[in-house]
Amino acid sequence: AQSVTQLGSHVSVSEGALVLLRCNYSSSVPPYLFWYVQYPNQGLQLLLKYTTGATLVKGINGFEAEFKKSETSFHLTKPSAHMSDAAEYFCAVSVGYGGATNKLIFGTGTLLAVQP
Amino acid sequence: GAGVSQSPSNKVTEKGKDVELRCDPISGHTALYWYRQSLGQGLEFLIYFQGNSAPDKSGLPSDRFSAERTGGSVSTLTIQRTQQEDSAVYLCASSLLQVRGSGSPLHFGNGTRLTVT
């Protein structure tokens, strides 16, 4: 069964520092992987996704993630944190229904704090 | 509207009462999902609709929970005889149906915050 594990429920960085949020997946088939961000009192917004092809995926707001099959990882990075990046981040893996892949299984989330 | 709309945004109810939560998906999205987000629990899948049918109800926590979708559009999640442990944010999402290989993402509404007193 597909699953994701996010290491670190809370991460704190200084403004301008590198952001690294970790996600490892478990899947018996090539996975589709997603990162979502949730700001307070809002729903989840898609940051980026990996389906097939290039393993380095670029998303919105300067975030990117690299799919590493050998490490079963899909870590999210941003070179320089901004105060507006403070939010909760969720990694997710898709689960197929026959030929259709829609249902997402989410990690438990990582709350990112950005210190001035 | 352009996005997924959920109503009400907040609901406070007394233990034992029934509640109905509504979701309006993005026009043209045939797939619809309900998730529950509890403090410290992450996002818990509840139910998936394809059109008006629900091929996966595996996440509904008890028979007090039910959901329906009509006209391939609006969905209602009903919780009967609410309990305090039902307090959570209920999120609805929709997506295009896609066959394996396209990875169409889910689009989420802002959720309904349910508080059972």
Interface residues (C-beta under 8 A of the other chain):
Chain A: Y32 F34 Y36 N41 Q42 G43 L44 Q45 L46 K49 Y50 T51 T52 F90 S94 G96 Y97 G99 A100 T101 N102 K103 L104 I105 F106 G107 T108 G109
Chain B: V4 A31 Y33 Y35 Q41 G42 L43 F45 Y48 Q50 P55 D56 L91 A93 S95 L97 Q98 V99 R100 G101 S102 G103 S104 P105 L106 H107 F108 G109 N110 G111
